[in-house]
Amino acid sequence: MAVMALVPLITKVIIDDVISDKTRSMATWAGLFLGAAVVVYVLTYIRRYYGGRLALDVQHDLRTEMYGTITRLDGRRQDELSTGQVVGRATSDLQLIQGLLFMLPMTIGNLLLFLISS
Protein backbone atom coordinates (compact mmCIF):
# COMPACT_ATOMS: atom_id res chain seq x y z
CA MET A 1 0.00 0.00 0.00
CA ALA A 2 2.93 2.32 0.62
CA VAL A 3 4.09 1.76 -2.96
CA MET A 4 0.57 2.42 -4.25
CA ALA A 5 0.57 5.68 -2.32
CA LEU A 6 3.81 6.69 -4.09
CA VAL A 7 2.53 6.04 -7.63
CA PRO A 8 0.60 9.35 -7.88
CA LEU A 9 3.72 11.20 -6.68
CA ILE A 10 5.82 9.57 -9.40
CA THR A 11 3.14 10.52 -11.94
CA LYS A 12 3.25 14.11 -10.67
CA VAL A 13 7.03 14.29 -11.10
CA ILE A 14 6.80 12.83 -14.61
CA ILE A 15 4.17 15.35 -15.68
CA ASP A 16 5.61 18.41 -13.93
CA ASP A 17 9.36 17.94 -14.14
CA VAL A 18 9.92 15.58 -17.07
CA ILE A 19 7.27 16.64 -19.59
CA SER A 20 6.60 20.29 -18.69
CA ASP A 21 9.92 21.65 -17.37
CA LYS A 22 12.26 19.05 -18.91
CA THR A 23 14.49 19.22 -15.82
CA ARG A 24 14.59 15.48 -15.10
CA SER A 25 15.29 12.35 -17.12
CA MET A 26 12.31 10.43 -18.44
CA ALA A 27 14.09 7.06 -18.32
CA THR A 28 14.69 7.23 -14.56
CA TRP A 29 11.15 8.16 -13.66
CA ALA A 30 9.56 5.82 -16.18
CA GLY A 31 11.71 3.02 -14.74
CA LEU A 32 10.56 3.92 -11.22
CA PHE A 33 6.96 3.96 -12.43
CA LEU A 34 7.26 0.53 -14.05
CA GLY A 35 9.16 -0.83 -11.04
CA ALA A 36 6.39 0.39 -8.73
CA ALA A 37 3.80 -1.29 -10.95
CA VAL A 38 5.68 -4.60 -10.78
CA VAL A 39 6.09 -4.36 -7.00
CA VAL A 40 2.38 -3.56 -6.55
CA TYR A 41 1.43 -6.51 -8.79
CA VAL A 42 3.65 -9.00 -6.95
CA LEU A 43 2.63 -7.86 -3.48
CA THR A 44 -1.07 -7.79 -4.43
CA TYR A 45 -0.76 -11.34 -5.75
CA ILE A 46 0.87 -12.46 -2.49
CA ARG A 47 -1.78 -10.70 -0.42
CA ARG A 48 -4.63 -12.30 -2.39
CA TYR A 49 -2.97 -15.71 -2.29
CA TYR A 50 -2.59 -15.71 1.48
CA GLY A 51 -6.07 -14.22 1.95
CA GLY A 52 -7.57 -17.03 -0.12
CA ARG A 53 -5.47 -19.64 1.61
CA LEU A 54 -6.53 -18.36 5.03
CA ALA A 55 -10.18 -18.46 3.98
CA LEU A 56 -9.95 -21.99 2.64
CA ASP A 57 -8.03 -23.27 5.67
CA VAL A 58 -10.61 -21.82 8.07
CA GLN A 59 -13.43 -23.23 5.95
CA HIS A 60 -11.83 -26.68 6.02
CA ASP A 61 -11.38 -26.52 9.80
CA LEU A 62 -15.01 -25.47 10.30
CA ARG A 63 -16.30 -28.23 8.00
CA THR A 64 -14.20 -30.79 9.87
CA GLU A 65 -15.50 -29.59 13.24
CA MET A 66 -19.09 -29.62 11.99
CA TYR A 67 -18.71 -33.16 10.65
CA GLY A 68 -17.20 -34.27 13.94
CA THR A 69 -20.06 -32.72 15.89
CA ILE A 70 -22.72 -34.39 13.75
CA THR A 71 -21.03 -37.80 13.88
CA ARG A 72 -20.83 -37.63 17.69
CA LEU A 73 -24.64 -37.52 17.88
CA ASP A 74 -26.34 -40.81 18.59
CA GLY A 75 -28.45 -42.48 15.90
CA ARG A 76 -31.79 -41.14 17.18
CA ARG A 77 -30.53 -37.52 17.23
CA GLN A 78 -29.08 -37.90 13.73
CA ASP A 79 -32.45 -39.15 12.48
CA GLU A 80 -34.17 -36.07 13.95
CA LEU A 81 -31.96 -33.74 11.92
CA SER A 82 -33.28 -32.43 8.64
CA THR A 83 -30.28 -33.28 6.46
CA GLY A 84 -31.09 -30.82 3.68
CA GLN A 85 -31.47 -27.92 6.09
CA VAL A 86 -28.28 -28.74 7.97
CA VAL A 87 -26.20 -29.08 4.81
CA GLY A 88 -27.77 -26.02 3.15
CA ARG A 89 -27.36 -23.82 6.20
CA ALA A 90 -23.82 -25.01 6.85
CA THR A 91 -22.81 -24.42 3.23
CA SER A 92 -24.20 -20.89 3.11
CA ASP A 93 -22.70 -19.95 6.48
CA LEU A 94 -19.30 -21.32 5.52
CA GLN A 95 -19.35 -19.47 2.21
CA LEU A 96 -20.10 -16.21 4.02
CA ILE A 97 -17.21 -16.78 6.41
CA GLN A 98 -14.91 -17.70 3.52
CA GLY A 99 -15.88 -14.53 1.63
CA LEU A 100 -15.27 -12.39 4.70
CA LEU A 101 -11.86 -13.92 5.34
CA PHE A 102 -10.88 -13.64 1.68
CA MET A 103 -11.73 -9.93 1.64
CA LEU A 104 -10.19 -9.14 5.02
CA PRO A 105 -6.57 -8.65 3.86
CA MET A 106 -7.72 -6.46 0.97
CA THR A 107 -9.89 -4.37 3.28
CA ILE A 108 -7.03 -3.90 5.72
CA GLY A 109 -4.78 -2.94 2.81
CA ASN A 110 -7.26 -0.35 1.57
CA LEU A 111 -7.54 1.13 5.07
CA LEU A 112 -3.74 1.36 5.22
CA LEU A 113 -3.70 3.07 1.83
CA PHE A 114 -6.25 5.58 3.09
CA LEU A 115 -4.20 6.26 6.22
CA ILE A 116 -0.92 6.58 4.29
CA SER A 117 -2.40 8.92 1.69
CA SER A 118 -4.01 11.20 4.29
N, CA and C atoms as a LAMMPS dump frame, in Angstrom:
ITEM: TIMESTEP
0
ITEM: NUMBER OF ATOMS
354
ITEM: BOX BOUNDS ff ff ff
-5.0000000000000000e+02 5.0000000000000000e+02
-5.0000000000000000e+02 5.0000000000000000e+02
-5.0000000000000000e+02 5.0000000000000000e+02
ITEM: ATOMS id mol type element x y z
1 1 1 N 0.818 -1.189 0
2 1 2 C 0 0 0
3 1 3 C 0.861 1.251 0
4 2 1 N 2.022 1.17 0.632
5 2 2 C 2.928 2.324 0.622
6 2 3 C 3.404 2.616 -0.796
7 3 1 N 3.667 1.562 -1.562
8 3 2 C 4.094 1.757 -2.955
9 3 3 C 2.952 2.342 -3.774
10 4 1 N 1.727 1.872 -3.527
11 4 2 C 0.569 2.42 -4.255
12 4 3 C 0.354 3.888 -3.916
13 5 1 N 0.697 4.28 -2.692
14 5 2 C 0.571 5.682 -2.318
15 5 3 C 1.622 6.542 -3.016
16 6 1 N 2.75 5.942 -3.399
17 6 2 C 3.805 6.688 -4.089
18 6 3 C 3.57 6.846 -5.588
19 7 1 N 2.756 5.992 -6.182
20 7 2 C 2.531 6.038 -7.631
21 7 3 C 2.005 7.403 -8.101
22 8 1 N 1.026 8.017 -7.427
23 8 2 C 0.598 9.353 -7.877
24 8 3 C 1.71 10.403 -7.765
25 9 1 N 2.607 10.252 -6.799
26 9 2 C 3.717 11.202 -6.678
27 9 3 C 4.702 11.043 -7.834
28 10 1 N 4.951 9.809 -8.242
29 10 2 C 5.818 9.573 -9.399
30 10 3 C 5.169 10.147 -10.655
31 11 1 N 3.87 9.963 -10.794
32 11 2 C 3.144 10.519 -11.94
33 11 3 C 3.248 12.042 -11.945
34 12 1 N 3.137 12.653 -10.788
35 12 2 C 3.249 14.112 -10.668
36 12 3 C 4.622 14.59 -11.132
37 13 1 N 5.675 13.9 -10.697
38 13 2 C 7.025 14.292 -11.097
39 13 3 C 7.199 14.126 -12.604
40 14 1 N 6.672 13.044 -13.16
41 14 2 C 6.797 12.829 -14.607
42 14 3 C 6.108 13.944 -15.375
43 15 1 N 4.91 14.304 -14.953
44 15 2 C 4.171 15.351 -15.678
45 15 3 C 4.806 16.719 -15.464
46 16 1 N 5.114 17.067 -14.217
47 16 2 C 5.61 18.413 -13.925
48 16 3 C 7.059 18.621 -14.332
49 17 1 N 7.935 17.696 -13.937
50 17 2 C 9.362 17.936 -14.136
51 17 3 C 9.915 17.355 -15.439
52 18 1 N 9.373 16.224 -15.871
53 18 2 C 9.918 15.58 -17.071
54 18 3 C 9.283 16.147 -18.33
55 19 1 N 7.964 16.21 -18.366
56 19 2 C 7.271 16.641 -19.585
57 19 3 C 7.206 18.159 -19.692
58 20 1 N 6.785 18.83 -18.614
59 20 2 C 6.597 20.291 -18.69
60 20 3 C 7.919 21.054 -18.632
61 21 1 N 8.7 20.854 -17.567
62 21 2 C 9.92 21.647 -17.366
63 21 3 C 11.153 21.043 -18.028
64 22 1 N 11.128 19.771 -18.33
65 22 2 C 12.261 19.049 -18.911
66 22 3 C 13.524 19.184 -18.057
67 23 1 N 13.341 19.107 -16.73
68 23 2 C 14.486 19.223 -15.82
69 23 3 C 14.964 17.858 -15.316
70 24 1 N 14.209 16.814 -15.562
71 24 2 C 14.595 15.48 -15.103
72 24 3 C 14.542 14.495 -16.268
73 25 1 N 15.212 13.371 -16.082
74 25 2 C 15.287 12.352 -17.125
75 25 3 C 14.033 11.471 -17.134
76 26 1 N 13.505 11.252 -18.298
77 26 2 C 12.312 10.429 -18.439
78 26 3 C 12.61 8.965 -18.124
79 27 1 N 13.768 8.474 -18.514
80 27 2 C 14.094 7.055 -18.325
81 27 3 C 14.089 6.683 -16.846
82 28 1 N 14.635 7.515 -15.999
83 28 2 C 14.692 7.227 -14.563
84 28 3 C 13.293 7.131 -13.971
85 29 1 N 12.487 8.114 -14.252
86 29 2 C 11.15 8.161 -13.659
87 29 3 C 10.208 7.142 -14.279
88 30 1 N 10.363 6.874 -15.556
89 30 2 C 9.558 5.817 -16.183
90 30 3 C 9.946 4.455 -15.606
91 31 1 N 11.251 4.257 -15.372
92 31 2 C 11.708 3.016 -14.739
93 31 3 C 11.148 2.868 -13.328
94 32 1 N 11.152 3.953 -12.56
95 32 2 C 10.56 3.915 -11.223
96 32 3 C 9.067 3.603 -11.284
97 33 1 N 8.389 4.19 -12.264
98 33 2 C 6.956 3.962 -12.433
99 33 3 C 6.676 2.496 -12.753
100 34 1 N 7.441 1.928 -13.687
101 34 2 C 7.261 0.526 -14.049
102 34 3 C 7.671 -0.399 -12.901
103 35 1 N 8.739 -0.04 -12.197
104 35 2 C 9.156 -0.825 -11.037
105 35 3 C 8.088 -0.838 -9.955
106 36 1 N 7.476 0.316 -9.722
107 36 2 C 6.393 0.391 -8.734
108 36 3 C 5.217 -0.469 -9.163
109 37 1 N 4.913 -0.469 -10.459
110 37 2 C 3.802 -1.294 -10.953
111 37 3 C 4.089 -2.778 -10.739
112 38 1 N 5.318 -3.2 -10.977
113 38 2 C 5.679 -4.604 -10.78
114 38 3 C 5.61 -4.972 -9.303
115 39 1 N 6.123 -4.104 -8.439
116 39 2 C 6.089 -4.36 -6.997
117 39 3 C 4.648 -4.454 -6.506
118 40 1 N 3.79 -3.529 -6.949
119 40 2 C 2.376 -3.564 -6.553
120 40 3 C 1.724 -4.852 -7.032
121 41 1 N 2.015 -5.273 -8.257
122 41 2 C 1.434 -6.509 -8.793
123 41 3 C 1.854 -7.717 -7.964
124 42 1 N 3.147 -7.839 -7.691
125 42 2 C 3.653 -9.001 -6.952
126 42 3 C 3.086 -9.027 -5.532
127 43 1 N 3.117 -7.893 -4.862
128 43 2 C 2.626 -7.863 -3.482
129 43 3 C 1.107 -8.055 -3.401
130 44 1 N 0.377 -7.568 -4.401
131 44 2 C -1.07 -7.794 -4.433
132 44 3 C -1.364 -9.269 -4.66
133 45 1 N -0.598 -9.908 -5.523
134 45 2 C -0.761 -11.342 -5.749
135 45 3 C -0.517 -12.12 -4.46
136 46 1 N 0.545 -11.777 -3.753
137 46 2 C 0.866 -12.459 -2.493
138 46 3 C -0.241 -12.242 -1.469
139 47 1 N -0.721 -11.01 -1.373
140 47 2 C -1.783 -10.704 -0.42
141 47 3 C -3.053 -11.483 -0.737
142 48 1 N -3.424 -11.55 -2.001
143 48 2 C -4.627 -12.3 -2.385
144 48 3 C -4.443 -13.803 -2.184
145 49 1 N -3.24 -14.289 -2.468
146 49 2 C -2.971 -15.712 -2.291
147 49 3 C -3.134 -16.103 -0.826
148 50 1 N -2.498 -15.357 0.066
149 50 2 C -2.59 -15.711 1.476
150 50 3 C -3.981 -15.443 2.049
151 51 1 N -4.683 -14.443 1.53
152 51 2 C -6.066 -14.223 1.948
153 51 3 C -6.955 -15.393 1.561
154 52 1 N -6.802 -15.871 0.331
155 52 2 C -7.573 -17.031 -0.122
156 52 3 C -7.202 -18.292 0.623
157 53 1 N -5.919 -18.447 0.872
158 53 2 C -5.47 -19.636 1.609
159 53 3 C -6.007 -19.642 3.032
160 54 1 N -5.976 -18.48 3.682
161 54 2 C -6.532 -18.362 5.028
162 54 3 C -8.009 -18.717 5.033
163 55 1 N -8.748 -18.186 4.056
164 55 2 C -10.183 -18.455 3.978
165 55 3 C -10.46 -19.938 3.772
166 56 1 N -9.723 -20.571 2.891
167 56 2 C -9.949 -21.994 2.636
168 56 3 C -9.531 -22.861 3.82
169 57 1 N -8.454 -22.501 4.498
170 57 2 C -8.029 -23.266 5.674
171 57 3 C -9.057 -23.179 6.8
172 58 1 N -9.583 -21.985 7.028
173 58 2 C -10.609 -21.823 8.068
174 58 3 C -11.869 -22.582 7.682
175 59 1 N -12.253 -22.509 6.401
176 59 2 C -13.434 -23.232 5.95
177 59 3 C -13.251 -24.734 6.151
178 60 1 N -12.087 -25.254 5.827
179 60 2 C -11.828 -26.681 6.017
180 60 3 C -11.918 -27.058 7.489
181 61 1 N -11.328 -26.246 8.357
182 61 2 C -11.384 -26.524 9.795
183 61 3 C -12.821 -26.509 10.313
184 62 1 N -13.617 -25.547 9.851
185 62 2 C -15.011 -25.473 10.3
186 62 3 C -15.822 -26.661 9.79
187 63 1 N -15.587 -27.057 8.537
188 63 2 C -16.297 -28.229 8.002
189 63 3 C -15.922 -29.496 8.785
190 64 1 N -14.648 -29.632 9.12
191 64 2 C -14.199 -30.793 9.875
192 64 3 C -14.828 -30.818 11.262
193 65 1 N -14.87 -29.675 11.917
194 65 2 C -15.498 -29.588 13.245
195 65 3 C -16.994 -29.893 13.171
196 66 1 N -17.656 -29.379 12.137
197 66 2 C -19.087 -29.62 11.988
198 66 3 C -19.357 -31.11 11.747
199 67 1 N -18.556 -31.73 10.902
200 67 2 C -18.708 -33.16 10.645
201 67 3 C -18.498 -33.957 11.932
202 68 1 N -17.466 -33.583 12.681
203 68 2 C -17.203 -34.266 13.943
204 68 3 C -18.344 -34.117 14.928
205 69 1 N -18.935 -32.95 14.98
206 69 2 C -20.061 -32.717 15.887
207 69 3 C -21.265 -33.562 15.488
208 70 1 N -21.554 -33.621 14.203
209 70 2 C -22.716 -34.393 13.748
210 70 3 C -22.489 -35.89 13.962
211 71 1 N -21.275 -36.363 13.721
212 71 2 C -21.034 -37.795 13.882
213 71 3 C -20.995 -38.221 15.352
214 72 1 N -20.808 -37.293 16.269
215 72 2 C -20.833 -37.634 17.688
216 72 3 C -22.259 -37.795 18.219
217 73 1 N -23.244 -37.343 17.456
218 73 2 C -24.637 -37.519 17.878
219 73 3 C -25.015 -38.996 17.794
220 74 1 N -25.895 -39.413 18.676
221 74 2 C -26.342 -40.809 18.593
222 74 3 C -27.299 -40.959 17.408
223 75 1 N -27.639 -42.19 17.077
224 75 2 C -28.454 -42.483 15.902
225 75 3 C -29.806 -41.796 15.919
226 76 1 N -30.476 -41.762 17.074
227 76 2 C -31.794 -41.139 17.176
228 76 3 C -31.711 -39.643 16.904
229 77 1 N -30.694 -38.973 17.451
230 77 2 C -30.529 -37.521 17.234
231 77 3 C -30.183 -37.239 15.773
232 78 1 N -29.404 -38.099 15.147
233 78 2 C -29.079 -37.899 13.734
234 78 3 C -30.322 -38.046 12.871
235 79 1 N -31.212 -38.974 13.229
236 79 2 C -32.448 -39.153 12.476
237 79 3 C -33.378 -37.955 12.62
238 80 1 N -33.312 -37.24 13.732
239 80 2 C -34.168 -36.07 13.953
240 80 3 C -33.723 -34.86 13.128
241 81 1 N -32.469 -34.859 12.705
242 81 2 C -31.962 -33.739 11.916
243 81 3 C -32.555 -33.748 10.513
244 82 1 N -32.866 -32.572 10.028
245 82 2 C -33.282 -32.427 8.636
246 82 3 C -32.001 -32.227 7.816
247 83 1 N -31.579 -33.272 7.128
248 83 2 C -30.282 -33.284 6.457
249 83 3 C -30.137 -32.134 5.466
250 84 1 N -31.151 -31.902 4.68
251 84 2 C -31.088 -30.824 3.684
252 84 3 C -30.902 -29.464 4.319
253 85 1 N -31.612 -29.211 5.413
254 85 2 C -31.469 -27.921 6.089
255 85 3 C -30.09 -27.768 6.704
256 86 1 N -29.599 -28.818 7.325
257 86 2 C -28.284 -28.742 7.969
258 86 3 C -27.202 -28.482 6.931
259 87 1 N -27.225 -29.239 5.848
260 87 2 C -26.201 -29.078 4.812
261 87 3 C -26.327 -27.719 4.135
262 88 1 N -27.554 -27.314 3.804
263 88 2 C -27.766 -26.024 3.154
264 88 3 C -27.336 -24.859 4.025
265 89 1 N -27.725 -24.899 5.271
266 89 2 C -27.36 -23.822 6.197
267 89 3 C -25.855 -23.794 6.436
268 90 1 N -25.262 -24.952 6.617
269 90 2 C -23.819 -25.012 6.851
270 90 3 C -23.052 -24.491 5.637
271 91 1 N -23.49 -24.87 4.444
272 91 2 C -22.811 -24.419 3.233
273 91 3 C -22.895 -22.91 3.079
274 92 1 N -24.073 -22.344 3.268
275 92 2 C -24.204 -20.89 3.108
276 92 3 C -23.425 -20.138 4.183
277 93 1 N -23.455 -20.613 5.42
278 93 2 C -22.699 -19.946 6.483
279 93 3 C -21.195 -20.027 6.227
280 94 1 N -20.723 -21.177 5.793
281 94 2 C -19.299 -21.322 5.521
282 94 3 C -18.849 -20.464 4.336
283 95 1 N -19.695 -20.323 3.34
284 95 2 C -19.35 -19.467 2.206
285 95 3 C -19.276 -18.006 2.629
286 96 1 N -20.161 -17.585 3.509
287 96 2 C -20.105 -16.213 4.018
288 96 3 C -18.82 -15.97 4.802
289 97 1 N -18.451 -16.912 5.638
290 97 2 C -17.212 -16.78 6.409
291 97 3 C -16.002 -16.778 5.482
292 98 1 N -16.013 -17.652 4.477
293 98 2 C -14.907 -17.696 3.525
294 98 3 C -14.797 -16.372 2.771
295 99 1 N -15.909 -15.818 2.329
296 99 2 C -15.88 -14.532 1.632
297 99 3 C -15.344 -13.418 2.502
298 100 1 N -15.758 -13.412 3.762
299 100 2 C -15.272 -12.393 4.697
300 100 3 C -13.766 -12.52 4.896
301 101 1 N -13.291 -13.724 5.113
302 101 2 C -11.862 -13.92 5.343
303 101 3 C -11.035 -13.659 4.089
304 102 1 N -11.6 -13.924 2.918
305 102 2 C -10.883 -13.639 1.678
306 102 3 C -10.729 -12.136 1.48
307 103 1 N -11.758 -11.379 1.838
308 103 2 C -11.731 -9.931 1.636
309 103 3 C -11.006 -9.177 2.749
310 104 1 N -10.788 -9.814 3.877
311 104 2 C -10.194 -9.136 5.023
312 104 3 C -8.817 -8.548 4.732
313 105 1 N -7.873 -9.281 4.146
314 105 2 C -6.568 -8.655 3.858
315 105 3 C -6.663 -7.479 2.89
316 106 1 N -7.561 -7.567 1.908
317 106 2 C -7.717 -6.46 0.967
318 106 3 C -8.336 -5.239 1.65
319 107 1 N -9.277 -5.476 2.558
320 107 2 C -9.893 -4.375 3.284
321 107 3 C -8.874 -3.693 4.183
322 108 1 N -8.076 -4.476 4.87
323 108 2 C -7.028 -3.904 5.72
324 108 3 C -6.034 -3.115 4.869
325 109 1 N -5.679 -3.645 3.713
326 109 2 C -4.777 -2.936 2.806
327 109 3 C -5.348 -1.62 2.334
328 110 1 N -6.627 -1.591 2.005
329 110 2 C -7.26 -0.345 1.574
330 110 3 C -7.327 0.676 2.704
331 111 1 N -7.564 0.214 3.929
332 111 2 C -7.54 1.131 5.073
333 111 3 C -6.141 1.709 5.274
334 112 1 N -5.119 0.863 5.129
335 112 2 C -3.744 1.358 5.224
336 112 3 C -3.438 2.375 4.132
337 113 1 N -3.895 2.116 2.923
338 113 2 C -3.698 3.067 1.831
339 113 3 C -4.363 4.397 2.147
340 114 1 N -5.546 4.347 2.71
341 114 2 C -6.246 5.576 3.089
342 114 3 C -5.461 6.339 4.149
343 115 1 N -4.955 5.613 5.157
344 115 2 C -4.201 6.265 6.222
345 115 3 C -2.872 6.833 5.716
346 116 1 N -2.204 6.103 4.831
347 116 2 C -0.924 6.577 4.292
348 116 3 C -1.119 7.804 3.411
349 117 1 N -2.184 7.811 2.624
350 117 2 C -2.396 8.923 1.692
351 117 3 C -2.986 10.153 2.365
352 118 1 N -3.43 10.031 3.596
353 118 2 C -4.014 11.196 4.292
354 118 3 C -2.958 12.164 4.769
